[in-house]
């Protein structure tokens, strides 16, 4: 079953490269119908999920200690539904896309990328309040800098639509401090647009002003503290057990979010052990 789904995903990806979106949608739709007929994992034995990374699994367990046991399945069901939903979104079939992406999120509630696609539906529907809510809900699962940057870009977009210019400027500037080159470029374009639109009247808010906007509109300033705590805790446990590669994996997540000098030194020592 896993191979069959992976083959369908590969075929669909090739068709997308060839810009044949409807053929890609058909392949994925057929695969989803087949999966749903089989009624997999409906045995009540465990809560079944399909996580993409070890950190997603760990975040889920730390955020939902009440859910036991958690089983991480082999079949890439979140990717199947996510790709299908993204292609429907591309075709402007927003309600069908929302349904598919909601199922993808059920399989993997810890994927920021899927959650961003789901939020995009509400952006396209111009349902700004839902778009903001969906975006702020991503912060507690955003464990990569580019994901945090994406959250702030979304919020910047929301504030532009609301003509809350200083808030928008603050969010785009925050996004740039976490973004990769492409993300910075996108934020720069938006800041240029705001500058032109407001004839230079929009101001860069102070960090204190940004904190008050965060409180008012329900978003954090900087990475989620629980994610840093979780990655540190797991990293140090793995290190104590001499599982150096796993320790490196978790502590590297914490380091990238904090850029803490002591963590950097610790990672250098761990890397020396791995080599």
C-alpha positions in Angstrom: 0.0 0.0 0.0 2.9 2.4 0.9 4.6 1.8 -2.5 1.3 2.3 -4.3 0.7 5.6 -2.6 4.3 6.7 -3.2 4.0 5.8 -6.9 0.9 7.9 -7.2 2.6 10.8 -5.5 5.6 10.6 -7.8 3.4 10.3 -10.9 1.3 13.3 -9.8 4.5 15.3 -9.1 5.8 14.6 -12.7 2.4 15.7 -14.1 2.5 18.9 -12.1 6.0 19.7 -13.5 4.4 19.2 -17.0 1.6 21.6 -15.9 -1.0 18.9 -16.3 -2.8 19.6 -13.0 -6.1 17.9 -13.9 -4.4 14.6 -14.7 -2.4 14.8 -11.4 -5.7 15.5 -9.5 -7.3 12.5 -11.1 -4.5 10.1 -10.1 -4.6 11.3 -6.5 -8.4 11.2 -6.4 -8.3 7.6 -7.5 -5.7 6.7 -4.9 -7.7 8.4 -2.1 -10.9 6.5 -3.2 -8.9 3.3 -2.9 -7.5 4.2 0.5 -11.0 5.1 1.8 -12.5 1.8 0.6 -9.9 -0.1 2.6 -10.9 1.8 5.8 -7.4 1.5 7.3 -6.7 2.0 11.0 -10.3 2.0 12.1 -9.7 -0.6 14.7 -9.8 1.5 17.9 -6.5 0.0 19.0 -4.6 3.3 19.0 -4.6 6.8 17.8 -3.0 6.6 14.3 -1.1 9.5 12.8 1.3 10.0 9.9 4.2 12.2 11.0 6.9 13.3 8.6 9.7 13.9 11.1 10.8 12.8 14.5 10.3 16.3 15.9 6.6 16.3 14.8 6.0 13.0 16.7 7.8 14.4 19.8 5.9 17.7 19.7 2.6 15.9 19.4 3.4 13.7 22.4 4.5 16.7 24.5 1.4 18.7 23.6 -1.0 15.7 23.9 0.1 13.5 26.8 -3.5 12.4 27.3 -3.5 10.5 23.9 -2.2 7.0 24.4 -1.0 5.0 22.6 0.1 7.0 19.5 1.0 5.0 16.5 3.0 6.5 13.6 1.8 4.7 10.5 4.0 3.8 7.4 1.6 4.9 4.6 2.2 8.6 3.6 -1.5 9.5 4.0 -0.8 13.1 5.1 1.2 13.7 1.9 -1.5 12.1 -0.3 -4.3 14.3 1.0 -2.0 17.4 1.3 -0.9 17.2 -2.3 -4.4 16.6 -3.5 -5.7 19.6 -1.5 -2.9 21.8 -2.8 -3.7 21.0 -6.4 -7.4 21.6 -5.8 -6.4 25.0 -4.2 -4.3 25.7 -7.4 -7.4 25.0 -9.5 -9.5 27.4 -7.3 -11.7 24.6 -5.9 -11.5 26.0 -2.5 -14.2 24.0 -0.6 -12.9 20.7 -2.0 -9.3 21.8 -1.1 -10.4 22.7 2.4 -11.9 19.2 2.9 -8.8 17.4 1.6 -6.3 19.6 3.6 -8.4 19.2 6.8 -8.0 15.4 6.4 -4.3 15.8 5.8 -4.1 17.8 9.1 -6.0 15.1 10.9 -3.3 12.6 9.8 -0.5 15.1 10.7 -1.6 17.9 13.0 2.0 18.9 13.5 2.9 19.8 9.9 3.2 23.6 9.6 3.4 23.3 5.7 0.0 21.6 5.6 -1.4 24.1 8.0 -0.1 27.0 5.8 -1.9 25.5 2.8 -5.1 25.2 4.8 -4.8 28.9 5.9 -4.2 29.9 2.3 -7.8 28.8 1.5 -9.2 31.5 3.8 -6.8 34.0 2.4 -8.2 33.3 -1.1 -11.8 33.4 0.3 -10.9 36.8 1.8 -12.0 35.5 5.2 -9.4 37.5 7.0 -10.3 36.6 10.6 -10.2 32.9 9.9 -6.9 33.4 8.0 -5.4 35.2 11.1 -6.7 32.5 13.5 -5.4 29.7 11.3 -2.0 31.4 11.1 -1.6 32.1 14.8 -2.5 28.5 15.5 0.7 27.5 13.5 3.2 29.1 15.9 3.1 26.3 18.5 4.1 23.8 15.7 6.5 26.0 13.8 9.9 24.5 14.7 11.9 25.8 11.7 12.9 29.4 11.2 11.3 29.6 7.7 8.0 28.5 9.2 8.1 31.2 11.8 8.9 33.7 9.0 5.9 32.4 7.1 3.6 33.0 10.1 4.7 36.6 10.3 4.3 37.2 6.6 0.8 35.9 6.8 0.1 38.2 9.7 1.7 41.1 7.7 -0.7 40.3 4.9 -3.7 40.3 7.3 -2.7 43.7 8.7 -2.3 45.2 5.2 -5.8 44.1 4.4 -7.0 45.7 7.6 -4.9 48.8 6.8 -3.1 48.5 10.1 0.1 49.7 8.6 2.5 49.9 11.6 1.4 46.4 12.7 2.0 45.1 9.1 5.5 46.7 9.0 6.4 45.1 12.3 5.3 41.7 11.2 7.2 41.8 7.9 10.3 43.0 9.7 10.0 40.2 12.3 9.5 37.7 9.4 12.8 38.9 7.8 14.7 38.1 11.0 13.7 34.4 10.6 13.4 34.1 6.8 15.6 32.5 4.2 16.6 34.5 1.1 13.3 33.9 -0.7 11.2 34.8 2.4 13.2 38.0 2.9 12.7 39.0 -0.7 8.9 38.5 -0.3 8.8 40.6 2.8 10.9 43.3 1.2 8.4 43.5 -1.7 5.5 43.9 0.8 7.3 46.6 2.8 8.0 48.5 -0.5 4.2 48.2 -1.2 3.3 49.5 2.2 5.8 52.4 1.9 4.2 53.4 -1.5 0.6 52.9 -0.3 1.1 55.0 2.9 3.4 57.5 1.2 6.1 56.7 3.8 3.7 57.3 6.7 3.9 53.7 8.1 6.3 53.4 10.9 8.6 50.7 12.3 7.0 49.8 15.7 9.2 49.4 18.8 9.6 45.9 20.3 7.3 47.0 23.1 4.6 48.1 20.6 5.0 44.7 18.8 4.5 42.9 22.1 1.3 44.8 22.7 0.1 44.0 19.2 0.9 40.4 19.9 -1.2 40.4 23.0 -4.1 42.2 21.3 -4.2 40.0 18.2 -3.0 36.7 19.8 0.4 36.0 18.3 3.8 35.5 20.0 7.0 37.5 19.5 9.7 35.0 18.5 9.7 31.1 18.6 7.4 29.1 20.7 9.0 28.5 24.2 7.6 25.0 24.5 9.2 23.9 21.2 12.6 25.1 22.4 12.1 23.4 25.8 11.0 20.1 24.2 13.9 20.0 21.7 16.4 20.8 24.5 14.9 18.2 26.8 14.9 15.4 24.2 18.4 16.4 23.0 19.9 16.3 26.5 18.2 13.0 27.3 19.6 11.5 24.0 23.1 12.9 24.9 23.0 11.3 28.3 22.2 8.0 26.6 25.1 8.5 24.2 22.7 8.6 21.2 24.7 11.3 19.6 22.9 11.6 16.2 19.5 11.9 17.9 21.0 14.4 20.4 22.5 16.4 17.5 19.1 16.4 15.7 17.1 17.8 18.7 19.7 20.2 19.9 20.3 21.6 16.4 16.5 22.5 16.3 16.9 24.4 19.6 20.1 26.1 18.5 18.6 27.3 15.2 15.7 28.8 17.0 17.8 30.4 19.8 21.2 30.9 18.3 22.5 30.2 21.8 26.4 30.3 21.9 26.6 27.5 24.6 24.4 25.2 22.5 26.6 25.8 19.5 29.6 24.7 21.5 27.8 21.6 22.7 26.8 20.7 19.1 30.4 21.0 18.0 31.4 18.5 20.7 28.6 16.1 19.7 29.6 16.4 16.1 33.2 15.5 17.0 31.7 12.3 18.7 29.7 11.4 15.6 32.8 11.7 13.3 
